[in-house]
């Protein structure tokens, strides 16, 4: 009997092994969480392809934003200056061939005579008198000579009567020797008459009465 049991045990072991092998081959039907399938790893050639594509086709470059300085912003915001002149009312141009007459200078006005003097002006005023646009009578002499003393009241009154119309001067030779040499005074007194432009026109040596003074000034266009 013992010898006949070993073949049976071997057959049972083979059957059990076959059943276990079939059970292990069946798919598992467990209701556990489903695992997420992972994508297959990229190959080296797949990674290199986009890089090669990027190198072959350059990407479009975005324009750089313009940098605006404060001065440029003020210039951009500054409004343009308005056009000169009134629109719709242009300045009429002169007709062809016509010439505009140049502006005429204003006539020179004689300087104000100032306050009336008590007597004739001194020799220091001679240059000023020859440039003020009025005729001038200059009497050269000294206060010590008799003809000069006799003419003193005549010159004083003439200076007041002709004030603002003509210049009446008494030039003392001892105070203004340079003027005596410039006009070659040899006799005391000597009278020299100048026109309104300062040019010497007439002269007289010795005493000169008031009537003669009036006549010589009237010849220069001076009226009392």
Secondary structure, 3 states (H helix, E strand, C coil): CHHHHHHHHHHHHHHHHHHHHHHHHCCCCCCCCCCCCCCCCCCHHHHHHHHHHHHHCCCCCCCCCCCCCHHHHHHHHCCCCCCCCCCCCCCCCCCCCCCCCCCCCCCCCCCCCCCCCCCCECHHHHHHHCCCCCEEEEEEECCCCHHHHHHHHHHHHHHHHCCCCEEEEEEECCCCHHHHHHCCCCCCCEEEEECCCCCEEEEEECCCCHHHHHHHHHHCCCCC
